[in-house]
Amino acid sequence: MENTFIVNIIHRPEMVPEYAEKVTGHGQAEDIGRKALLTESLDIFKFQQETAHKNGLKTTIQMTYASLFNEEAVSLAKEHHEKYGDEIALSLLGLPCTEFREKYKTKDFCIWMFSMEDKKNIVDDVFGKFHDIFGFYPVSTGSYYMDAELTNYIKEKYPSVKCAVATCWEEGPKAYHTCNNSWYTLFDGGPWNPWIPSKQNTHAPAANEAEDSGIVAIPHLSRDLLACYDGNGSNFGTHPQNVLRGMIYDSKTWEYPYLYNLIDQYRHLAKFNNGYSYNMMFVGPGWLNKMGRWEAPYELLKKSYEDGMKYYGDLKKEGKCIDMTMAEFADFYRENKTYEEPECALWKDILYGSDKQIFWYCDPYMRAQINMDQGGAIVDLRPYAAKLNWPVGIGTPHVQDASYPFLIQEKYRAGYFTHYAGEGTVRSAKISYKGEEVDLCLCRTKATFSQEGSTRILTLDPVDIEFYDLTVKLQTKIYFEEGSSKIRHERTILEMSNPDAEVEINEYMVACYGTTEYPEDMTGITLTAKNASESKSLTYEYKCREEDLASADEVSAVIPAIETKAAMGASGSDATGYFKEGYAFSPMFTLGYTKTLKDKEVFSTWLSLEKAN
């Protein structure tokens, strides 16, 4: 693949926009079957389709349950399939309509939140209605999120399905708070780009054919991988309404260079992914209604969509973009990607124009974020190696929270910069000399990306660490070896102002587990350090205990609640391994290695993840 930039344009004739019930009544009694509402929704869908076709782009038409009862919507889908090559697909969004309400006696509309029994009934109902109308079953489907049990059922019952919109990247507590605690969709921790979900957990990519759920998954919207992580993702995506909602436009000229910069940064990801990059533009027509749902005037909403489509259309004309339907993309993905090939993104701040730079890495064993503003520290880590079975919906332990648990998450567990006591989660290193200590989290740097065979390498610019009477120039390299479930850090002392000096390095990881800001029960976690002749271990009881072991082969934590083992190892035999138990005010655990280093010496440590039964 040489610089293949693919875009999925997805439209859905959502006859009753999700937001309509609360905001379009204008004092009238609720009536989701009101003719004016249905007519306007269909008109918006027509406008979206027309705008795509005018720019030479084909679309995937995701029919909603409500639209299957509308003859004009069905007729349009058939016509556009024949005329433009658009794919007729089936969305599991857009369930609310009079027929659905009367049948299921509920106002719920998020498919993953229903009980498993209801999920099956609704899927059979919607897929059956689709088949009755079109004479075939769809090859793609989707929702904001699709849990593994739902996906497995669909693939088993309707094997034609090969592609699905299956998560909304980082739509978790940050989005929840900015929606005034009223938007109960929590699914942090998934991939930001297409992947093959495992049968066990939608967010965790399959490592092999046995784990393959049978579909290719795509995210709901392509998000800004920095702004969305630091803030509310609903404001930062390649859907124009996200950009308008984030007020990222010139209010006088109605121009939004950020939108194009965001699309271009996704194009740039080809550099880190063997020449392949992806983007998608998708959301229902509700945001384009004229009834005052959004802060922006309708004319600006309309212009933003036309401009966004024109940008993709111009890229296509220039030979820089390929438009595909969802099913076409699934075929392309299967032909060009392997299970263990990672997704990589070296991302810079295009919203505020700062120097901040982060790196995202995702494969079947982990998702990790490296923050160059914190010296190359790992600030987000999800242990996909566990392939954690996490049922979602009514009747399960997780009615709304579909997030994949973290081991490290700087937004929900403070990271390096913490309160006056305790520690936040982070994977970093400290350098000590004569009683002074500097954490690399305080040493901002930049990174370059390279690839050697199947290993991706981040090379960080050297940093100068200044003590009272010694300056140390240190360089970090981080290695991600495909298929290994390991992240290796290599620290090299390039130079010291006193070549005879010795410093101590402390490579550490502070971690816990969870999906929100709130602490989980750490009881039962086992911390261990072992070498060839000795092993030290304790079970977490919030007692603030710690142990160290010379020449440790491994220090590890087994976390039964998320079926995960996290371990660290070190090069050479002269490093001391240690672990620390936290306490109630700081419910973390720490794994680490210490070693004395001289000028020009190198120290390697690695972090590995595996499933712990």
C-alpha positions in Angstrom: 0.0 0.0 0.0 1.6 3.2 -1.1 -0.1 6.3 0.3 -3.6 4.8 0.2 -6.0 7.2 1.9 -9.5 5.8 2.1 -12.7 7.5 3.2 -16.0 6.0 4.2 -19.0 8.4 3.7 -21.9 7.1 5.7 -25.4 8.5 5.7 -28.5 7.3 7.4 -32.1 8.3 6.7 -32.9 8.8 10.4 -36.6 9.5 10.3 -36.8 10.5 13.9 -33.5 12.1 14.9 -32.3 10.9 18.4 -32.4 14.5 19.7 -35.8 15.4 18.3 -38.1 14.4 21.1 -36.7 16.8 23.7 -36.0 19.8 21.4 -38.4 20.0 18.5 -41.7 20.0 20.3 -41.6 23.8 21.0 -44.4 23.4 23.5 -46.3 20.8 21.5 -47.1 17.4 22.9 -44.5 14.7 22.1 -45.3 13.0 18.7 -42.3 11.3 17.1 -44.6 10.3 14.2 -45.3 13.9 13.3 -45.2 14.4 9.5 -43.2 17.7 9.5 -40.4 16.0 11.5 -40.3 13.0 9.2 -40.4 15.2 6.0 -37.6 17.4 7.3 -35.4 14.4 8.3 -35.8 12.9 4.8 -35.0 16.2 3.2 -31.7 16.4 5.1 -30.8 12.9 4.1 -31.5 13.8 0.5 -29.2 16.9 0.8 -26.4 14.8 2.3 -26.6 12.3 -0.5 -26.8 14.9 -3.2 -23.8 16.7 -1.7 -21.7 13.5 -1.8 -22.7 12.6 -5.3 -22.1 16.1 -6.6 -18.5 15.7 -5.4 -18.1 12.3 -7.1 -18.3 10.3 -3.8 -20.2 7.2 -3.2 -21.8 6.5 0.2 -23.0 3.8 2.5 -26.7 4.3 3.2 -27.4 2.9 6.6 -31.1 2.3 6.7 -32.6 2.8 10.1 -35.6 0.8 11.5 -37.8 3.8 11.1 -36.7 4.4 7.5 -37.8 0.8 6.6 -41.4 1.9 7.1 -40.9 4.9 4.7 -41.5 4.2 1.0 -39.6 7.2 -0.2 -36.5 6.4 1.9 -36.5 2.8 0.6 -37.0 4.0 -3.0 -34.1 6.5 -2.7 -31.8 3.9 -1.3 -32.6 1.5 -4.2 -32.2 4.3 -6.8 -28.8 5.5 -5.4 -27.5 2.0 -5.2 -28.2 1.5 -8.9 -27.1 4.9 -10.0 -24.1 5.7 -7.9 -23.0 2.4 -6.5 -24.0 3.3 -3.0 -24.2 0.4 -0.5 -27.5 -0.3 1.2 -26.6 -1.1 4.8 -28.6 -1.4 8.0 -28.0 0.7 11.1 -28.9 -0.4 14.6 -29.2 3.3 15.4 -32.4 5.1 14.6 -34.6 2.5 16.3 -37.1 5.0 17.8 -40.4 5.3 15.9 -44.0 4.7 16.6 -43.8 1.0 15.5 -40.7 0.4 17.7 -42.3 2.1 20.8 -45.5 0.1 20.5 -43.7 -3.2 20.1 -41.0 -2.9 22.7 -42.6 -0.6 25.2 -39.4 1.4 25.9 -37.7 4.7 25.1 -34.3 3.0 25.0 -32.6 3.2 21.6 -28.9 2.2 22.2 -28.8 -1.5 21.1 -25.9 -2.4 23.4 -27.9 -1.3 26.5 -30.8 -3.8 26.0 -30.8 -7.2 27.6 -29.3 -10.0 25.5 -32.8 -11.4 24.8 -34.1 -8.0 23.6 -30.9 -7.5 21.5 -31.6 -10.8 19.7 -35.3 -9.9 19.2 -34.5 -6.4 17.9 -31.8 -7.7 15.5 -34.0 -10.4 14.1 -36.9 -7.9 13.8 -34.7 -5.2 12.0 -32.8 -7.6 9.8 -36.0 -9.4 8.9 -37.8 -6.2 7.9 -34.7 -5.2 5.8 -34.8 -8.6 4.0 -38.5 -8.3 3.4 -38.0 -4.9 1.7 -34.7 -5.4 -0.2 -34.7 -9.1 -0.8 -31.2 -9.6 0.7 -29.5 -9.2 4.1 -27.1 -6.3 4.6 -23.3 -6.7 4.4 -22.7 -3.9 6.9 -24.3 -2.6 10.0 -23.4 -0.5 13.1 -24.2 1.5 16.2 -22.3 3.9 18.4 -21.1 0.7 20.1 -21.6 -3.0 19.5 -20.7 -5.4 22.3 -19.1 -8.7 21.6 -22.1 -10.8 22.3 -24.2 -8.7 19.9 -21.6 -8.9 17.2 -21.2 -12.7 17.6 -24.9 -13.2 17.4 -25.3 -11.1 14.2 -22.3 -12.8 12.5 -23.7 -16.3 13.4 -27.3 -15.5 12.3 -26.5 -13.2 9.4 -23.1 -14.2 8.0 -23.3 -11.8 5.1 -22.3 -8.9 7.5 -18.6 -8.1 7.1 -18.3 -4.6 8.4 -19.8 -2.6 11.3 -19.5 0.8 13.0 -18.5 -0.6 16.5 -17.3 2.1 18.8 -17.1 5.9 19.3 -13.5 6.7 20.2 -13.1 7.9 23.8 -16.8 8.6 24.3 -16.3 8.1 28.0 -16.3 10.1 31.3 -14.9 13.2 29.6 -17.8 13.3 27.1 -20.2 12.3 29.9 -19.2 15.3 32.0 -19.4 17.8 29.1 -22.9 16.5 28.4 -24.0 17.6 31.9 -23.9 14.0 33.1 -26.9 13.0 30.9 -25.3 11.1 28.1 -24.8 7.6 29.4 -22.5 6.2 26.6 -19.2 5.2 28.2 -16.8 3.4 25.9 -13.3 4.6 26.3 -10.4 2.4 25.5 -11.0 1.2 22.0 -9.0 1.6 18.7 -9.3 5.0 16.9 -8.9 3.4 13.4 -10.4 0.2 11.8 -9.6 -3.1 13.4 -10.9 -6.7 13.5 -12.6 -7.2 16.9 -12.1 -10.3 18.9 -15.0 -12.6 19.8 -14.3 -11.9 23.5 -14.3 -8.1 23.5 -15.2 -5.6 20.7 -12.5 -3.1 21.8 -9.7 -5.7 21.8 -8.4 -6.6 18.3 -8.3 -10.3 17.4 -4.7 -11.8 17.5 -5.5 -14.7 15.2 -8.3 -16.4 13.2 -9.6 -18.2 16.3 -10.3 -14.9 18.0 -11.7 -13.2 14.8 -15.4 -12.1 15.3 -15.8 -12.2 11.5 -16.3 -8.5 10.9 -14.1 -5.5 10.2 -14.9 -2.7 12.7 -14.7 1.0 12.0 -15.0 3.8 14.5 -18.0 6.2 14.7 -16.1 9.4 13.5 -12.4 10.0 13.1 -11.4 12.0 16.1 -8.6 14.4 16.9 -6.3 12.0 18.8 -4.9 14.7 21.1 -7.8 17.2 21.6 -10.3 14.4 22.0 -8.2 12.7 24.6 -7.5 15.9 26.6 -11.1 17.1 26.3 -14.6 16.3 24.9 -14.4 14.2 21.8 -17.8 15.5 20.6 -16.0 18.7 19.7 -13.1 17.3 17.7 -13.8 15.1 14.8 -13.9 15.0 11.0 -17.6 15.5 11.0 -18.2 19.2 10.4 -20.7 19.5 13.2 -18.1 18.4 15.7 -15.9 21.4 14.6 -18.8 23.8 14.8 -19.9 22.5 18.2 -16.3 23.1 19.4 -16.6 26.7 18.0 -13.4 26.0 15.9 -14.2 28.4 13.1 -14.1 32.1 12.2 -17.4 33.5 13.1 -17.1 36.3 10.5 -15.8 34.4 7.5 -17.3 31.0 8.4 -14.0 29.3 7.5 -12.7 26.2 9.4 -9.1 25.3 8.5 -9.0 23.0 11.5 -11.4 20.6 9.7 -9.0 20.3 6.7 -6.0 20.1 9.0 -7.6 17.2 10.8 -8.4 15.3 7.6 -4.8 16.0 6.5 -3.3 14.7 9.7 -5.2 11.4 9.2 -3.8 11.3 5.7 -0.3 11.8 7.2 -0.8 8.6 9.3 0.1 6.6 6.1 3.7 7.4 7.0 3.4 5.3 10.2 1.2 2.5 8.8 2.9 1.1 5.7 1.3 3.6 3.4 -2.3 3.2 4.5 -4.5 5.8 6.1 -8.3 6.0 6.8 -11.0 8.6 7.5 -14.7 8.5 7.9 -17.5 11.1 7.9 -20.8 10.0 9.5 -23.5 11.2 11.7 -27.3 11.3 11.4 -29.3 14.2 9.9 -30.5 15.5 13.2 -27.7 18.1 13.4 -28.8 19.7 10.2 -32.3 20.5 11.2 -33.7 24.0 11.2 -35.4 23.9 14.5 -32.6 25.3 16.6 -30.9 22.2 17.9 -27.4 23.6 17.4 -25.7 26.9 18.3 -24.9 27.6 14.6 -27.3 28.9 12.0 -28.6 26.5 9.5 -26.8 28.2 6.6 -23.4 27.5 8.4 -24.4 23.9 9.1 -25.2 23.4 5.4 -22.1 25.2 4.2 -19.8 23.1 6.5 -21.2 19.9 5.1 -20.8 21.1 1.5 -17.2 22.3 2.2 -16.3 19.0 3.9 -17.6 16.9 1.0 -15.9 19.1 -1.5 -12.6 18.6 0.3 -12.8 14.8 0.0 -14.1 15.2 -3.6 -11.1 17.4 -4.6 -8.7 14.9 -3.0 -10.3 12.1 -5.0 -10.0 14.1 -8.2 -6.3 14.7 -7.4 -5.8 11.0 -7.0 -5.1 11.4 -3.2 -8.2 9.7 -1.8 -10.2 6.6 -2.6 -13.9 6.5 -1.6 -15.2 3.1 -0.6 -18.4 1.7 0.8 -18.2 -0.1 4.1 -18.2 -3.5 2.6 -15.6 -2.5 0.0 -13.4 -1.2 2.8 -13.8 -4.5 4.8 -12.6 -6.5 1.8 -9.7 -4.1 1.3 -8.7 -4.3 5.0 -8.8 -8.1 5.0 -6.6 -8.2 1.9 -4.0 -5.7 3.1 -3.7 -6.1 6.9 -2.5 -8.9 9.2 -3.9 -9.6 12.6 -0.8 -8.5 14.5 0.0 -5.5 12.4 -0.3 -2.4 14.7 -2.0 0.9 14.2 0.5 3.8 14.9 -0.1 7.5 15.1 2.5 10.1 15.8 0.2 13.1 16.4 0.7 16.8 16.9 -1.5 19.5 18.3 -3.3 21.2 15.4 -6.0 22.7 17.6 -4.0 25.1 19.7 -0.7 25.0 17.7 1.4 24.1 20.7 4.4 21.9 20.5 2.7 18.9 22.2 3.3 15.6 20.5 1.9 12.2 21.4 2.2 8.7 19.9 -0.6 6.1 19.9 0.1 2.4 19.4 -2.6 -0.3 19.1 -2.4 -4.0 18.5 -4.1 -7.2 19.7 -2.2 -7.0 23.0 -2.4 -3.4 24.1 -3.3 0.2 23.4 -0.8 2.7 24.6 -0.2 6.5 24.5 3.3 8.0 24.8 3.4 11.6 25.7 6.5 13.6 24.6 5.6 16.5 26.8 6.3 14.1 29.7 9.6 12.8 28.4 8.1 9.8 26.6 6.1 8.5 29.5 3.3 6.1 28.9 0.1 7.9 30.0 -2.6 5.5 28.8 -2.4 1.7 28.7 -5.1 -0.8 28.0 -4.3 -4.5 28.4 -6.0 -6.0 25.4 -3.9 -9.2 26.0 -6.5 -10.2 28.6 -9.3 -10.1 25.9 -11.5 -9.3 28.8 -15.1 -10.6 28.6 -17.2 -7.6 29.5 -20.9 -8.1 28.9 -22.9 -4.9 28.5 -26.5 -4.0 28.9 -29.5 -4.7 31.1 -29.0 -7.8 33.1 -25.2 -7.6 33.1 -22.8 -6.0 35.6 -22.2 -3.2 33.1 -25.5 -1.7 32.0 -23.9 1.4 30.5 -20.1 1.2 31.0 -18.6 -0.6 27.9 -15.1 0.9 28.4 -12.1 -1.4 28.2 -10.3 -1.1 31.6 -7.0 0.8 31.9 -3.8 0.1 33.8 -2.6 3.6 33.3 -4.8 6.7 32.5 -3.5 10.1 33.3 -6.9 11.9 33.1 -8.7 9.6 35.5 -5.7 8.7 37.7 -3.7 12.0 37.7 -0.6 10.8 35.8 2.7 12.4 37.1 1.2 15.7 38.3 -0.6 14.8 41.5 -2.0 16.0 44.8 0.2 16.8 47.7 0.2 13.0 48.6 0.0 9.8 46.7 0.8 9.0 43.1 -0.9 9.0 39.7 -0.6 6.3 37.1 2.3 6.6 34.7 5.3 4.7 33.2 8.4 6.8 33.4 11.9 7.0 34.9 13.7 9.0 37.6 17.4 9.9 37.6 19.1 10.5 41.0 22.5 12.0 41.9 23.7 12.9 45.4 20.2 13.1 46.9 18.7 15.1 44.0 16.0 13.4 41.8 14.6 14.4 38.4 11.6 12.6 36.8 11.8 12.4 33.0 8.1 13.4 33.1 9.5 17.0 33.6 11.7 16.8 30.5 9.8 17.8 27.4 11.0 16.4 24.1 10.0 15.4 20.6 10.1 12.1 18.8 10.7 10.7 15.3 9.2 7.4 14.1 11.0 4.6 12.3 10.4 1.0 11.4 13.0 -1.9 11.3 11.3 -5.0 10.0 8.3 -5.6 12.2 9.6 -3.3 15.0 8.3 0.3 15.4 10.7 2.6 17.0 10.2 6.0 18.7 13.5 7.9 19.0 13.2 10.8 21.4 15.4 13.9 21.2 18.0 13.9 23.9 17.2 15.8 27.1 19.6 17.6 29.5 19.1 16.8 33.2 20.7 19.4 35.4 21.7 18.6 39.0 23.5 21.0 41.4 27.0 20.0 40.1 26.3 17.6 37.2 24.6 17.7 33.8 23.5 14.5 32.2 22.5 14.2 28.5 20.1 11.2 28.1 18.3 9.7 25.2 15.3 7.5 25.2 14.3 5.0 22.5 11.0 3.1 22.7 10.5 -0.2 20.8 7.2 -1.9 19.9 7.9 -5.3 18.5 5.0 -6.7 16.5 3.3 -9.6 18.1 5.4 -9.5 21.3 3.0 -7.8 23.8 6.0 -5.8 25.0 7.1 -2.2 25.1 10.9 -1.8 25.6 12.5 1.4 26.8 16.2 2.0 26.1 17.9 4.8 28.0 21.4 5.9 26.9 23.7 8.3 28.7 25.2 10.2 25.8 27.3 12.6 27.9 28.0 13.8 31.5 29.7 17.0 32.5 31.7 14.8 34.9 32.6 11.6 32.9 33.5 9.8 36.2 30.2 10.4 37.9 27.6 7.8 38.5 23.8 8.3 38.6 21.0 6.0 39.6 18.1 5.3 37.3 14.7 4.2 38.6 12.5 2.8 35.8 9.0 2.5 37.2 5.3 2.0 36.5 2.6 3.2 38.8 -0.7 1.5 37.8 -4.1 0.4 39.0 -7.3 -0.6 37.1 -10.6 1.0 36.3 -12.8 2.6 33.6 -13.7 5.9 35.4 -12.2 8.4 37.9 -13.4 6.3 40.8 -11.1 3.9 42.6 -11.7 0.1 42.3 -11.1 -2.5 45.0 -7.4 -3.4 44.8 -7.7 -6.3 47.3 -6.5 -9.5 45.8 -3.8 -8.1 43.4 -0.6 -10.1 43.8 2.8 -8.4 43.5 5.9 -10.5 42.9 9.6 -10.1 42.4 11.7 -13.1 41.4 15.1 -14.2 40.2 16.7 -17.6 39.6 16.9 -18.5 43.3 14.4 -16.4 45.2 10.8 -15.0 45.0 9.1 -12.4 47.1 5.4 -11.8 46.9 2.5 -10.1 48.7 -1.3 -9.8 48.3 -2.6 -6.2 48.1 -4.1 -5.1 51.4 -3.6 -1.3 51.3 -0.7 -1.6 53.9 1.9 0.5 52.0 4.4 -2.4 52.0 7.3 -2.7 49.6 10.0 -5.3 48.6 13.1 -5.3 46.5 15.2 -8.1 45.0 18.7 -7.9 43.6 19.2 -9.3 40.1 15.4 -9.7 39.6 14.4 -11.5 36.4 10.9 -10.1 36.7 8.6 -7.9 38.8 4.9 -8.3 38.2 1.4 -7.6 39.2 -1.5 -10.1 38.7 -4.9 -8.3 38.7 -7.7 -10.9 38.9 -10.5 -8.3 38.4 -9.3 -7.7 34.8 -7.6 -11.0 34.3 -4.3 -9.3 33.5 -0.7 -9.8 34.4 1.6 -6.8 33.9 5.4 -7.5 34.3 8.7 -5.6 33.9 12.1 -7.0 33.1 15.5 -5.4 32.7 18.7 -6.0 30.8 21.8 -7.3 32.6 22.0 -9.0 35.9 22.9 -6.1 38.1 19.5 -4.3 38.3 17.4 -4.4 41.4 13.7 -5.1 40.9 11.1 -3.9 43.4 7.3 -3.5 43.9 5.3 -1.2 46.1 1.8 -1.7 47.5 -0.3 1.5 47.8 -2.7 2.7 50.5 -6.3 3.8 50.7 -5.6 7.4 49.8 -3.4 6.4 46.9 -4.7 3.0 45.7 -2.1 2.2 43.1 0.8 -0.3 42.9 4.3 0.3 41.6 6.7 -2.0 39.7 10.2 -1.0 38.9 13.9 -1.5 38.5 16.9 0.6 39.8 20.5 0.5 38.5 23.6 2.6 38.7 24.7 4.1 35.3 28.0 5.6 34.1 28.7 7.8 31.1 27.9 6.2 27.7 26.1 3.2 29.4 22.7 1.9 28.2 19.9 0.4 30.3 16.9 -1.4 28.8 13.7 -2.3 30.5 10.5 -3.7 29.1 6.9 -3.9 30.1 4.8 -6.9 29.0 1.2 -7.8 29.2 -0.6 -11.1 29.3 -3.8 -12.8 30.2 -4.0 -14.1 33.8 -6.6 -16.7 34.3 
